[in-house]
Amino acid sequence: MTSQDKRQCQMVVLHIVFLLSFIGWAAGSTHSRQPWEEHIGRLHPSSSPQQQEDAVKAMLQRLLGNRAADFDIKVDPNIGSVNMDHFKITAQNGTAQITGSTGVAASSGVLYYLKYYCFCHVSWEADQLDLPKKLPDASFERTAPERFRYYFNICTLSYSTPWWTWEEWERGIDWMALNGINLVLAPTGQEDVWRRTFLSLGLTDDDLKGFFAGPPFLAWNRMGNIQGWGGPLTQDWMSKRSALNKQIVGRMREFGIMPILPAFAGHVPEGLQRLYPSANITRLSAWGHFTDPYTRTFFLDPRDPLFKTIGSNFIQEVNQTFGTDHLYNCDPFNEMIPVSSDPTYLQSLGSAVLGAMTDVDPLAVWVMQGWMFVNNPGFWQPEQTKALLTSVPQGRMLILDLAAETLPQYRRFESFYGQPFIFCMLHNYGGVQGLFGNVNVLLKHLQAARANTTTNITVVGTGMTPEGINQNYVMYDLFSELMWITEINVPLWAQSYAKRRYGSSDARLGEAWELLMRSVYNCQTLMYNHGQYILVTRPDVNRSMDELWYSVADVVKAWDLIMAVANGTTENTQTPSVMYPSQASSVIERKKTATGSSRHQLGHSLLLKRLENFVEPGPYPEAEMVRSENWKIYDGLKRKKRSSGFIIQVMNDWRVKYQGDEGKESCSKMELEEKREVPVTGQEQVDRSRWEGRADETQGRGGNQRQGKSVQEQETFKHDVVDITRQMLQLIGGNFSLRLIDDYKNGVLLALRESSKILQNLLADMDSLLASSPAFLLGPWVDGAASWASNDQERNQLVVNALHQITLWGPTGEILDYAIKQWSGIFSDYLRGRWALFAERLEDSLLSGKPFDQSSFNFEVYEEVERKFAKNVNASFPTQPTGSTLDLALQLYRKYRSVFNSQLLTDFSKQYRRTIRRIRDKK
């Protein structure tokens, strides 16, 4: 049989599959069909119910070991509504039967049961799986409000997973299934397919050396932003990645997850011009401050016949290599400007892109990220956008409204002119660290999108699209639940989150998370690069204070509560004064002199000697801060604490609403009805007596604890102790940095020297703290890169790739510190060197009387610190944590806590008030 005969047979089979799936969908449909449903409605998992059932059982064995025997898993596609995932939980006599319409739905039921009946927790960083000896009884079922639950940003595959092996991917896919994800981007390994496609056109491996970028930069190579940077890729590396992706998509399909594979967007190697001189190939504009030869990539006009040839050949190779679920990602103009804004051109472009897909796969659906509409609104006006989006039939394109939690684009474009879309939470840029979230804004925008589904809104799903993962897990735990529900009460959810995450009913932990959720996780202004803090970016003499979108006092209080638990003080015992340093021993407290200069009131060395002089912290000066009305009510309550740590009894007497950013009721409708106990999800009753007063509970140091680890032994708790302590030291460090600059501007040499010493000491303290936690180590990132090498030369290349991305990004700092990480190893070998050199040059300026030259410093710090770090292939960084997390955190808490009893907290308060005023002024 010839290749043409094979293709004809494949097309016949695909048409039959389409006809059967459409008949089945139409037979089960009872509502008025939308035009896009003809295509979207036929997308279904490719694995059988039995395969999905087996996948869930295997996942449970990996997750729970021998306790997996207590679960009975069933997959029944006939339960629930048509095309809507549904799970049902029935638990009695110590056995939990969980039935799902798909493997993903069944997995979601498992996690729901673990969360709300067993009070367990699964996360990126660690799990808390201290199950009760006998599984509690339960009877509950749920249907998802939308068809799809999507995961990944194209950038995630470069910022977070470029070095993942199958071990990490297997756990990651398990997490996806447990959290209900049924649609996932799967671009890994495509370079091997591209190589075969380009070689078939006459190109050589030498032509491709300058085309493929290094592994942590492939996302932008695939989207046509850069070429060659970090490359070349070896054939061995490409083959291994292709083999890995076969495992990835294979496991996804076993669960019932539909992987989205890549398609041809028009970006081609320069050598194609040599082979096809008549082809309409243009060079695009530069991107991200990159210069030749790494930018100004080459783009083949979709109207050129060669486009369809390449696109069809590539899809054929993709399907033969990885199979297909008929979903293909294609982003022709991510942060790039098309060569023409003519609607006719954009119409023909869209038609040609889809045509290359459907030439091979008649059922193809084009999945497109909507980031270009956010990034370049000046170009993507309604006329241009409509031309592109209506160039294909409705339902042939699925739009990812990539940052809809803050900047929903469907509103600008009449719900994408009839194309279905997924409401996505982007949240994170560059995989940076730092506590951050925008709960209220997210809830408001999500509810608005869902509220209009009966009219002209074409939302068909929700998605999580961070550029980087492994940060701020609470936001993703929250959003994964919002994928399944439409109402939630944030204060109660925060309490439940603490209880599940730590396996402890200590009310202080719930209170701490309430404080965090209403403050640092409730940003109400646009924050694109929230991780670009003073402390972790290149020193600049003109740098101003980091923007504050939250009450620092709330976060300080949460820190106090968490550290009290870490210290082992019991819930019913007043926190001993030994926890708090003296207000008089502040590291940075100063008095102004008559000349406007400043001097230390108490030297740093004296501070270190006064760790025994502790008093309780004073009142918080930010009490007058404007907060949502529900928090005001909640703060005023006289809490009646039960042994479980929940306060439902008190909350029953109040009607609490989560308020919008103007004090008006949010459309999220999260409320507690008077005289009725509504659980954290707002929909079902959870019997908390399962937790309270159980015979198999033991009293831990931090409060009531089930049999198993104490809260201080939980890896989830230790991770969060490090994270919140890191946050507080980051704030202090930012202030120290500004004090250093202030000393220079005031011309006080001795103060400048002392400030530099204090800052260096803090950076060393942060490195030691981060070194105690596996989630905050540089070593695994570097060793992960090296593990993919087949020889020393490739190892060195991959290590340089890894170090560059998290520092300079480009070869000479083109996107400096965009993806900076707060990891042990970064502080010791990168940030300390920067600030030390900065302080030296400020001192030189004072001694010489010459003005500080920022440009000269930028060049010097690049040459002496940044570039050397990024190219140090011989550096070795620990891959395992060192030191006791809680001991180190408590030591630093005692050392630095008093800073927030000083003028610093008042300064933060003023900065926060300025942010609030600016938000109000904009309105």
C-alpha positions in Angstrom: 0.0 0.0 0.0 1.4 3.4 -1.0 1.7 6.3 1.4 -1.1 8.0 -0.5 -3.4 4.9 -0.1 -2.6 4.9 3.6 -3.5 8.6 3.9 -6.8 8.0 2.1 -7.6 5.1 4.5 -6.8 7.2 7.5 -9.1 10.0 6.2 -12.0 7.5 5.7 -11.5 6.1 9.2 -11.5 9.6 10.7 -14.7 10.5 8.9 -16.3 7.4 10.2 -15.2 8.2 13.8 -16.5 11.8 13.4 -19.9 10.5 12.1 -20.3 8.0 15.0 -19.2 10.5 17.7 -21.5 13.2 16.3 -24.5 10.8 16.2 -23.8 9.8 19.8 -23.5 13.4 20.9 -26.6 14.6 19.1 -28.6 11.7 20.5 -27.7 12.7 24.1 -28.0 16.4 23.6 -31.1 18.1 25.0 -30.2 21.7 24.8 -30.1 24.2 22.0 -26.9 23.5 20.0 -24.4 26.3 19.5 -22.5 26.4 16.2 -19.2 25.6 17.8 -20.5 22.4 19.4 -20.4 20.5 16.2 -16.6 20.3 16.4 -15.9 20.6 20.2 -18.7 18.1 21.0 -16.9 15.3 19.3 -13.7 15.5 21.3 -13.5 12.5 23.6 -10.8 10.5 25.4 -9.2 7.9 23.2 -8.8 5.2 25.8 -11.5 2.8 26.9 -13.2 3.0 30.3 -11.3 0.0 31.5 -8.0 1.5 30.5 -8.9 4.7 32.4 -10.1 2.7 35.4 -6.8 0.8 35.5 -4.8 4.0 35.3 -6.6 5.5 38.3 -6.0 2.3 40.3 -2.3 2.4 39.4 -2.1 6.0 40.4 -3.7 5.2 43.8 -1.1 2.6 44.4 1.7 5.1 43.7 0.0 7.7 45.9 -1.3 5.6 48.9 0.6 2.3 48.8 -1.3 -0.5 50.5 -4.1 1.9 51.5 -5.1 1.9 47.8 -6.9 -1.4 48.6 -9.5 0.7 50.6 -10.7 2.3 47.4 -12.9 0.8 44.7 -12.6 2.7 41.4 -15.1 2.6 38.6 -15.3 4.5 35.3 -18.8 4.7 33.8 -19.2 7.1 30.8 -23.0 6.9 31.2 -23.2 8.8 34.5 -23.8 12.5 34.7 -24.6 14.9 31.9 -23.4 14.4 28.3 -19.9 15.7 27.8 -19.6 16.9 31.4 -17.4 15.1 33.8 -19.1 13.7 36.8 -18.0 11.7 39.9 -19.8 10.0 42.7 -18.5 9.0 46.1 -20.0 6.3 48.3 -18.0 5.2 51.3 -19.1 2.9 54.1 -17.6 0.2 56.3 -14.0 1.5 55.6 -14.2 1.3 51.8 -14.6 4.2 49.4 -16.2 3.5 46.1 -15.6 6.3 43.6 -17.2 6.3 40.2 -16.3 8.8 37.5 -17.5 9.4 33.9 -13.8 9.3 32.9 -10.6 8.4 34.5 -10.0 12.1 35.2 -13.4 12.4 36.9 -12.8 9.4 39.0 -9.4 10.8 40.0 -11.0 14.1 40.9 -13.4 12.2 43.1 -10.5 10.5 44.9 -8.8 13.8 45.6 -12.1 15.4 46.8 -12.6 12.5 49.2 -9.0 12.7 50.4 -9.4 16.5 50.9 -12.8 16.9 52.6 -13.4 13.5 54.3 -9.9 12.4 55.2 -8.3 15.9 55.5 -5.3 15.1 53.3 -3.4 17.1 50.8 -1.5 16.6 47.5 0.6 19.4 46.1 3.6 20.2 43.9 6.0 20.4 46.9 4.9 17.6 49.1 1.9 15.5 50.3 0.1 15.1 53.6 -1.5 11.7 53.4 -2.0 10.6 57.0 -5.2 8.7 56.4 -7.6 7.7 59.2 -7.2 4.1 60.2 -10.7 3.5 58.9 -12.0 5.5 55.9 -15.0 7.7 56.9 -18.4 7.2 55.5 -19.4 9.5 52.6 -22.1 10.0 50.0 -21.5 12.8 47.5 -21.5 13.5 43.8 -20.6 16.4 41.6 -20.7 17.5 37.9 -18.2 19.9 36.4 -19.7 23.2 35.2 -17.8 23.2 32.0 -16.4 20.7 29.5 -12.7 21.4 29.8 -10.1 21.9 32.5 -6.8 22.9 30.9 -3.2 23.0 32.1 0.1 24.6 31.1 1.4 27.6 29.3 3.9 27.0 26.5 6.4 28.8 28.7 5.9 26.3 31.5 7.7 23.6 29.6 10.8 25.8 29.5 10.6 27.5 32.9 9.7 24.5 35.0 9.9 21.1 33.2 12.8 21.2 30.6 14.8 18.8 32.7 12.0 16.6 34.0 12.6 12.8 33.6 9.8 10.3 33.5 9.8 10.1 37.3 8.8 13.8 37.5 6.4 13.5 34.6 4.6 10.5 36.1 4.0 12.4 39.4 3.0 15.5 37.4 0.4 13.6 35.3 -0.9 12.0 38.5 -1.4 15.5 39.9 -3.2 16.6 36.7 -5.6 13.7 36.9 -6.3 14.2 40.6 -7.1 17.9 40.0 -9.4 17.1 37.2 -7.3 18.3 34.2 -8.5 16.8 31.0 -6.8 19.0 28.4 -3.0 19.5 28.5 -0.4 21.0 26.2 2.1 18.4 25.1 4.9 20.0 23.0 7.8 17.9 24.4 9.9 16.1 21.9 8.7 17.9 18.8 12.2 18.9 17.7 12.8 15.3 16.6 9.7 15.5 14.5 10.7 18.9 13.1 14.2 17.5 12.2 12.7 14.7 10.2 10.3 17.1 8.5 13.0 19.6 7.6 15.4 16.9 6.4 12.7 15.6 4.1 12.5 19.1 2.5 16.3 19.0 1.6 17.7 20.8 4.7 20.7 19.4 6.4 21.7 19.1 10.1 24.1 22.0 9.6 21.1 24.1 8.6 19.3 23.2 11.8 22.2 24.0 14.1 21.4 27.7 14.1 17.7 27.1 14.3 16.9 25.0 17.3 17.4 26.8 20.7 18.6 25.2 23.9 16.1 23.3 26.1 15.1 26.0 28.5 14.5 28.4 25.6 12.6 26.2 23.3 9.2 27.7 24.1 10.3 31.0 22.4 12.0 29.1 19.6 8.7 27.2 18.9 6.8 30.5 18.8 9.3 32.2 16.5 10.8 34.7 18.9 14.3 33.5 18.9 16.5 31.0 17.0 19.7 29.2 17.9 20.2 30.7 21.4 21.5 28.0 23.7 21.7 25.4 20.9 22.5 23.4 19.0 20.6 20.3 20.0 22.1 16.9 19.5 20.2 14.1 17.7 20.6 12.0 20.8 18.9 14.7 23.0 16.0 15.0 20.5 15.5 11.3 20.3 15.4 10.9 24.1 12.9 13.8 24.4 10.7 12.2 21.7 10.7 8.9 23.5 9.8 10.7 26.7 6.8 12.4 25.1 5.5 9.1 23.9 5.4 8.1 27.6 3.8 11.4 28.5 1.0 11.4 26.0 0.5 7.7 26.5 -0.1 8.1 30.3 -2.3 11.1 29.7 -4.5 9.1 27.4 -4.7 6.3 29.9 -6.4 8.7 32.4 -8.7 10.2 29.7 -6.6 13.3 29.4 -6.5 14.7 25.8 -3.0 16.0 24.9 -2.6 19.0 22.6 0.1 18.4 20.1 2.1 21.0 18.1 1.3 22.2 14.6 3.1 24.3 12.0 2.9 28.1 12.7 5.1 29.3 9.8 8.5 29.6 11.5 11.2 28.1 9.4 15.1 27.9 9.3 16.9 30.4 7.2 18.3 27.7 4.9 14.8 27.1 3.5 15.3 30.3 1.4 18.3 28.6 -0.3 16.2 25.6 -1.3 13.0 27.4 -2.2 14.1 30.9 -3.5 10.6 31.7 -4.8 8.9 31.0 -1.5 7.4 34.0 0.3 9.6 34.0 3.3 10.1 37.2 5.3 12.3 38.0 8.3 10.3 39.2 11.4 11.2 42.0 13.8 13.6 41.6 16.7 12.2 40.3 20.0 13.2 40.9 23.7 16.3 43.0 23.0 18.0 40.1 21.3 20.4 40.8 18.4 21.5 38.7 15.4 21.9 35.8 15.0 19.4 34.9 17.7 16.5 37.0 16.6 14.6 38.3 13.5 13.4 34.8 12.7 12.1 33.7 9.4 8.4 33.3 8.6 6.8 31.5 5.7 3.6 33.2 4.4 0.7 30.8 5.0 -0.7 31.7 1.6 2.4 30.2 -0.1 1.9 26.6 -1.3 4.9 25.5 0.6 3.2 26.3 3.9 0.6 23.6 3.4 3.2 21.1 2.3 5.3 21.7 5.4 2.3 21.9 7.7 0.7 18.7 6.4 3.9 16.8 6.5 4.6 17.9 10.0 1.1 16.9 11.3 1.5 13.5 9.5 4.8 13.0 11.3 3.4 14.1 14.7 0.4 11.7 14.4 2.6 8.8 13.4 4.9 9.5 16.3 2.6 10.5 19.1 -0.9 9.6 17.9 -3.7 12.2 18.0 -6.7 13.5 19.9 -7.3 16.0 17.1 -6.1 19.0 19.1 -3.2 21.1 17.8 -1.5 24.1 19.3 -0.4 26.9 16.9 0.7 30.4 17.9 2.0 32.3 14.7 2.4 35.7 16.4 3.2 35.3 20.0 4.7 38.7 21.0 5.5 39.2 17.3 3.8 41.6 14.9 2.4 40.2 11.6 3.8 41.6 8.4 0.4 43.1 7.6 -2.6 44.3 9.5 -4.8 43.9 6.4 -7.9 41.9 7.5 -7.8 40.0 4.2 -4.2 38.8 4.9 -5.1 37.7 8.5 -8.2 35.9 7.1 -6.2 34.0 4.6 -3.5 33.2 7.3 -6.0 31.6 9.6 -7.6 29.6 6.9 -4.2 28.3 5.7 -3.1 27.3 9.2 -6.2 25.2 9.8 -6.0 23.8 6.2 -2.6 22.3 6.9 -4.1 20.5 9.9 -7.3 19.3 8.3 -5.5 18.1 5.2 -4.2 15.2 7.4 -6.7 15.2 10.3 -10.3 16.2 9.2 -11.3 16.4 12.8 -8.5 18.9 13.8 -9.2 21.7 16.2 -6.7 24.6 16.4 -5.8 25.6 20.0 -4.4 29.1 20.2 -3.0 31.0 23.1 -4.7 34.5 23.4 -1.6 36.1 24.9 -0.9 38.1 21.7 -4.2 40.0 22.3 -2.9 41.1 25.7 0.7 41.7 24.6 -0.1 43.9 21.6 -3.6 45.4 21.8 -2.5 48.2 19.5 -2.2 45.8 16.6 -5.0 43.4 17.6 -7.9 45.7 17.2 -11.4 44.3 16.7 -11.1 44.4 12.9 -7.9 42.4 12.8 -8.9 40.0 15.5 -12.2 39.3 14.0 -10.6 38.6 10.6 -8.3 36.0 12.1 -10.8 34.3 14.4 -13.6 34.1 11.8 -11.2 32.7 9.2 -12.1 29.2 10.4 -15.6 27.7 11.2 -16.8 28.2 14.8 -15.5 25.4 17.0 -12.5 24.7 14.8 -10.5 27.1 17.0 -10.3 26.9 20.8 -8.9 30.1 22.4 -7.0 30.1 25.6 -7.9 33.4 27.3 -4.5 33.2 28.9 -4.7 35.9 31.6 -8.4 36.1 32.0 -8.2 36.4 35.8 -6.8 39.9 35.4 -7.2 40.9 31.7 -10.0 38.9 30.1 -10.0 39.4 26.3 -13.3 37.8 25.5 -14.9 41.1 26.5 -13.0 43.0 24.0 -13.8 40.7 21.1 -17.5 39.8 21.6 -16.6 36.4 23.1 -14.0 35.8 20.4 -16.6 36.3 17.7 -18.3 32.9 18.5 -15.2 30.8 18.9 -15.2 28.8 22.1 -12.7 29.8 24.8 -11.2 28.6 28.1 -11.0 31.1 31.0 -7.4 30.8 32.2 -5.5 32.0 35.3 -1.9 32.9 34.3 -0.8 34.3 37.7 2.9 33.7 37.4 5.6 35.1 35.1 9.0 33.5 34.7 8.5 31.0 37.5 9.5 33.6 40.0 9.0 33.2 43.8 7.3 35.5 46.2 3.9 35.2 47.9 1.3 36.5 45.4 -2.3 36.1 44.3 -5.4 38.0 43.3 -8.2 36.0 44.8 -10.9 38.7 44.7 -10.2 39.8 41.1 -10.0 36.2 40.0 -13.4 35.3 41.5 -15.0 38.4 40.1 -13.9 37.8 36.6 -14.5 34.1 36.6 -18.1 34.5 37.9 -18.7 37.2 35.2 -17.6 34.8 32.4 -19.8 32.0 33.8 -22.8 34.2 34.5 -23.4 34.9 30.8 -23.2 31.4 29.3 -26.9 31.5 28.5 -26.4 34.5 26.2 -23.5 35.0 23.9 -20.5 33.9 26.0 -18.7 30.9 24.6 -16.7 29.8 27.6 -16.2 26.0 27.5 -13.7 25.5 30.3 -11.2 26.8 32.8 -7.5 26.5 32.8 -4.3 27.2 34.7 -1.6 28.7 32.6 1.3 29.9 34.8 4.6 30.5 33.1 6.2 28.6 35.9 4.9 26.2 38.6 6.3 25.2 42.0 5.3 28.5 43.6 2.2 29.8 45.6 0.5 26.4 45.5 -2.5 27.8 47.4 -3.7 29.7 44.3 -3.6 26.5 42.2 -5.3 24.4 44.8 -8.0 27.1 45.0 -8.4 27.4 41.2 -8.5 23.6 40.7 -11.5 23.6 43.0 -13.1 26.5 41.1 -12.8 24.3 38.0 -15.5 22.1 39.6 -17.6 24.6 41.6 -19.2 28.0 41.1 -19.3 29.2 44.8 -16.7 29.3 47.5 -16.3 31.0 50.9 -12.7 32.1 51.0 -12.2 32.5 54.8 -13.6 29.0 55.5 -11.7 27.6 52.6 -8.5 29.0 54.0 -9.1 27.3 57.3 -9.8 24.0 55.5 -6.7 24.4 53.4 -4.5 24.8 56.4 -6.1 21.8 58.1 -5.6 19.6 55.0 -2.2 20.8 54.1 -0.7 20.2 57.5 -2.8 17.5 58.9 -3.5 19.6 62.0 -6.6 21.3 63.4 -4.5 24.0 65.2 -6.7 27.1 64.7 -3.6 29.3 64.5 -2.7 27.8 61.2 -6.2 28.5 59.8 -6.1 32.0 61.1 -2.7 32.5 59.5 -4.0 31.4 56.1 -7.0 33.7 56.4 -4.7 36.6 57.0 -2.6 35.6 53.9 -5.6 35.1 51.7 -7.0 38.6 52.5 -3.7 40.3 52.1 -0.7 39.1 50.0 -3.0 36.7 48.0 -5.6 39.4 47.3 -3.8 41.8 44.9 -6.3 44.2 43.3 -4.0 45.9 40.8 -2.1 44.6 37.8 1.2 43.1 38.8 3.0 41.5 35.8 6.4 40.9 37.3 5.7 40.6 41.0 8.9 38.6 41.5 11.2 41.5 40.4 12.0 42.6 44.0 14.8 44.9 44.8 16.8 42.3 46.6 16.9 39.8 43.7 17.4 42.2 40.8 20.5 44.1 39.6 21.3 46.9 42.1 20.4 50.4 40.9 21.1 53.6 42.7 17.8 55.0 41.4 15.7 52.0 42.5 12.5 52.8 44.5 10.7 50.7 47.0 8.9 47.6 45.8 5.2 48.1 45.2 3.1 46.8 48.0 -0.4 45.6 47.2 -1.1 44.2 50.7 -1.1 44.9 54.4 2.3 43.8 55.6 0.9 43.8 59.1 -1.4 40.9 58.1 1.5 38.9 56.8 3.6 39.6 59.9 0.8 38.4 62.1 0.4 35.2 59.9 4.2 34.7 60.3 3.8 35.1 64.1 1.1 32.5 64.2 3.0 30.0 62.0 6.2 30.4 63.9 4.4 29.9 67.2 3.3 26.5 65.9 6.8 25.8 64.6 8.1 26.6 68.1 5.9 23.9 69.6 3.8 26.1 71.8 0.3 24.6 72.2 -2.8 26.2 70.9 -4.3 26.9 74.3 -1.0 28.3 75.8 -0.2 32.0 75.5 2.8 32.4 73.2 5.8 32.8 75.5 7.7 36.0 75.3 10.9 34.2 74.3 9.4 34.0 70.8 9.9 37.7 70.2 13.0 39.9 70.1 13.1 43.2 71.9 11.8 46.2 70.0 14.9 48.0 71.0 17.1 45.5 69.2 16.0 46.3 65.7 18.6 45.7 63.0 17.7 48.9 61.1 16.3 51.3 63.6 17.9 54.7 63.1 17.7 58.3 64.2 17.9 61.2 61.8 20.6 63.8 62.4 20.2 67.5 61.9 21.9 67.3 58.5 19.4 64.7 57.2 21.9 61.8 57.4 21.3 58.8 59.5 23.1 56.6 61.9 22.4 53.3 63.5 20.7 53.5 66.9 21.9 50.0 67.7 24.7 48.2 65.9 24.2 44.8 64.2 26.7 43.1 66.5 24.8 44.4 69.5 21.6 43.0 68.1 23.0 39.6 67.9 24.0 39.7 71.6 20.5 40.7 72.7 18.5 37.7 71.4 17.6 36.9 75.0 15.7 40.1 75.6 12.3 39.4 74.2 8.9 41.1 74.6 5.5 40.6 73.0 5.1 42.6 69.8 3.1 45.8 70.0 -0.2 46.5 68.2 -0.2 46.6 64.4 -0.3 50.1 63.0 -2.2 49.1 59.9 -5.5 48.4 61.7 -7.1 51.2 59.9 -6.4 49.7 56.5 -9.4 49.3 54.2 -10.4 45.6 53.9 -13.3 43.7 52.5 -16.3 43.9 54.7 -16.4 40.2 55.4 -12.9 40.5 56.9 -14.0 43.4 59.1 -16.9 41.3 60.5 -14.7 38.4 61.0 -12.0 40.3 62.8 -14.6 41.7 65.2 -15.9 38.3 66.3 -15.2 36.7 69.6 -14.1 33.4 68.3 -15.5 30.2 69.9 -12.8 27.7 69.1 -13.6 24.1 69.0 -11.0 21.4 69.2 -11.1 21.1 65.4 -10.1 24.7 64.9 -13.2 25.5 62.9 -15.4 28.4 63.8 -18.6 27.5 62.1 -20.6 28.0 65.3 -19.7 31.6 65.4 -20.1 32.1 61.6 -23.6 30.8 61.8 -24.7 34.0 63.5 -23.4 36.2 60.7 -24.1 36.7 57.1 -20.6 37.0 55.5 -20.0 38.1 52.0 -16.7 38.3 50.1 -16.6 41.9 49.0 -15.4 43.3 45.7 -12.6 45.8 45.5 -14.9 48.8 45.9 -16.7 47.4 49.0 -19.6 46.1 46.8 -20.7 42.5 46.9 -18.7 40.5 44.5 -20.6 38.6 41.8 -18.9 35.4 43.1 -21.9 35.1 45.6 -19.8 33.5 48.3 -21.8 33.7 51.4 -22.8 31.9 54.5 -26.6 31.9 54.9 -27.9 32.9 58.3 -28.6 29.9 60.7 -27.2 27.5 58.1 -23.9 25.8 58.1 -22.4 25.9 54.6 -19.1 24.0 54.0 -16.1 25.6 52.5 -17.1 24.8 49.0 -20.5 26.4 49.4 -22.3 23.3 48.2 -22.0 20.2 50.4 -22.1 19.4 54.1 -18.9 18.0 55.5 -19.1 16.1 58.8 -16.3 17.5 60.9 -17.0 15.1 63.7 -14.9 12.7 61.8 -12.0 14.8 62.7 -12.9 15.8 66.3 -12.5 13.6 69.3 -11.4 10.5 67.4 -9.8 7.7 69.3 -6.9 7.4 66.9 -5.8 11.1 67.3 -2.8 12.0 69.2 -1.9 15.4 70.7 0.9 16.9 68.7 3.0 19.9 69.8 1.0 22.2 67.6 -2.5 21.1 68.5 -4.8 18.3 67.8 -3.2 15.8 65.4 -4.3 12.6 64.0 -2.2 9.5 64.3 0.9 10.0 62.3 3.3 12.9 62.0 3.1 16.0 64.2 2.5 19.2 62.3 6.2 20.1 62.8 7.2 16.9 61.0 5.0 17.5 57.9 7.0 18.4 54.8 4.2 20.7 53.7 4.5 22.7 57.0 8.3 22.9 56.8 8.0 24.1 53.2 5.6 26.9 54.2 7.7 27.9 57.2 10.6 28.5 54.8 8.4 30.3 52.3 6.8 32.8 54.6 10.1 33.4 56.4 11.8 33.9 53.0 9.0 36.5 52.2 9.6 38.4 55.4 13.4 38.5 54.9 12.9 39.5 51.3 10.9 42.5 52.6 13.5 43.4 55.1 16.3 42.9 52.6 14.6 45.3 50.2 14.5 47.9 53.0 18.2 47.2 53.8 19.0 47.7 50.1 17.3 51.1 50.1 19.0 52.1 53.3 22.3 51.3 51.6 21.4 53.6 48.8 20.1 56.2 51.3 23.4 56.1 53.1 25.3 56.8 49.9 23.0 59.7 48.9 23.4 61.1 52.4 27.2 60.8 52.1 27.6 58.8 55.3 30.5 56.4 54.7 30.4 54.5 58.0 26.7 53.9 57.7 27.1 52.7 54.2 29.7 50.2 55.3 27.5 48.9 58.1 24.5 48.7 55.9 26.4 46.6 53.5 27.5 44.2 56.2 24.0 43.9 57.5 22.7 43.2 54.0 25.4 40.6 53.3 24.5 38.9 56.6 20.9 38.8 55.6 21.6 37.3 52.2 23.7 34.6 53.9 20.9 34.0 56.3 18.4 33.6 53.5 20.7 31.2 51.7 21.1 29.0 54.8 17.3 29.0 55.3 16.6 28.0 51.7 19.2 25.3 51.8 17.2 23.5 54.4 14.2 22.9 52.0 14.3 20.6 48.9 12.0 23.1 47.0 14.5 26.0 47.3 17.7 24.4 46.0 19.6 25.4 42.8 21.3 22.0 42.7 18.4 20.0 41.3 17.9 22.5 38.4 21.6 22.3 37.4 22.0 18.6 37.9 18.7 18.0 36.0 20.2 19.8 33.0 23.4 17.8 33.2 21.5 14.5 33.4 20.3 14.9 29.8 23.8 15.1 28.4 25.6 12.3 26.6 29.1 13.7 26.9 31.0 16.5 28.8 30.6 19.0 26.0 26.9 18.6 26.0 26.8 18.7 29.8 28.6 22.0 29.9 26.2 23.5 27.2 23.1 22.4 29.1 24.4 23.7 32.5 25.1 27.1 30.9 21.6 27.0 29.5 20.2 26.3 33.0 22.2 29.0 34.7 21.5 31.6 32.0 17.8 31.3 32.0 17.4 32.0 35.8 19.8 35.0 35.6 20.8 36.7 32.4 18.2 34.9 30.3 19.8 36.0 27.0 23.6 35.8 26.2 24.2 39.3 27.5 21.3 39.9 29.9 18.6 40.7 27.3 15.8 39.7 29.7 17.8 40.1 32.9 16.3 38.6 36.0 13.0 37.9 34.5 13.1 34.3 35.7 15.2 34.9 38.8 14.7 32.3 41.5 15.0 32.6 45.3 17.0 29.5 45.7 20.0 28.5 47.9 23.0 28.9 45.6 21.5 31.9 43.9 21.8 34.0 47.0 25.3 32.7 47.9 26.9 32.7 44.5 25.0 35.4 42.6 23.1 37.9 44.6 25.7 38.4 47.4 28.4 39.2 44.8 26.2 41.7 43.1 25.4 43.7 46.3 29.0 43.5 47.5 30.3 45.0 44.3 27.6 47.6 44.4 28.5 48.7 47.9 32.2 48.8 46.9 31.5 51.1 44.0 29.2 53.4 46.1 32.0 53.6 48.7 34.6 54.4 45.9 32.3 57.2 44.8 32.1 58.7 48.2 35.9 58.4 48.7 36.8 59.9 45.3 34.0 62.5 45.2 33.0 61.3 41.8 29.3 60.6 41.0 28.3 56.9 40.9 28.2 55.7 37.3 25.3 53.3 37.0 26.1 52.4 33.4 29.7 51.6 34.3 28.5 49.5 37.2 26.1 47.6 35.0 28.9 46.6 32.7 31.2 45.6 35.5 28.7 43.6 37.5 27.8 41.8 34.2 31.4 40.9 33.6 32.5 40.2 37.2 29.5 38.5 38.7 26.6 37.8 36.4 28.4 36.4 33.3 30.8 34.4 35.4 28.0 32.8 37.4 26.0 31.9 34.2 29.1 30.3 32.6 30.5 28.5 35.6 30.1 24.9 34.4 32.3 23.6 37.3 30.2 25.0 40.1 28.6 22.4 42.3 25.4 23.0 44.2 23.8 20.7 46.8 20.8 18.6 45.6 19.7 17.6 49.1 18.7 20.0 51.9 21.0 20.7 54.8 20.2 21.8 58.3 17.0 21.8 60.4 14.4 23.9 58.7 12.5 24.7 61.9 15.6 25.5 63.9 17.0 27.8 61.2 13.6 29.5 60.6 13.1 30.1 64.4 16.6 31.4 64.7 16.0 33.9 61.9 12.5 34.8 63.2 14.0 35.7 66.6 16.8 37.6 64.9 14.6 39.7 62.5 11.1 39.8 63.9 11.8 43.0 65.8 12.4 44.9 62.5 8.6 44.9 62.0 8.1 46.6 65.4 10.1 49.5 64.1 9.6 52.4 61.8 9.7 49.9 58.9 6.2 48.6 59.4 4.9 52.2 59.4 6.8 52.8 56.1 5.2 49.6 54.6 1.8 50.9 55.8 2.3 54.2 54.0 3.4 52.4 50.8 0.3 50.1 51.0 -2.0 53.1 51.5 -0.4 54.8 48.4 -1.2 51.7 46.4 -4.8 51.6 47.6 -5.2 55.3 46.7 -3.8 54.7 43.2 -6.3 51.9 42.6 -9.2 54.1 43.7 -8.0 57.0 41.6 -7.9 54.8 38.5 -11.5 53.9 39.2 
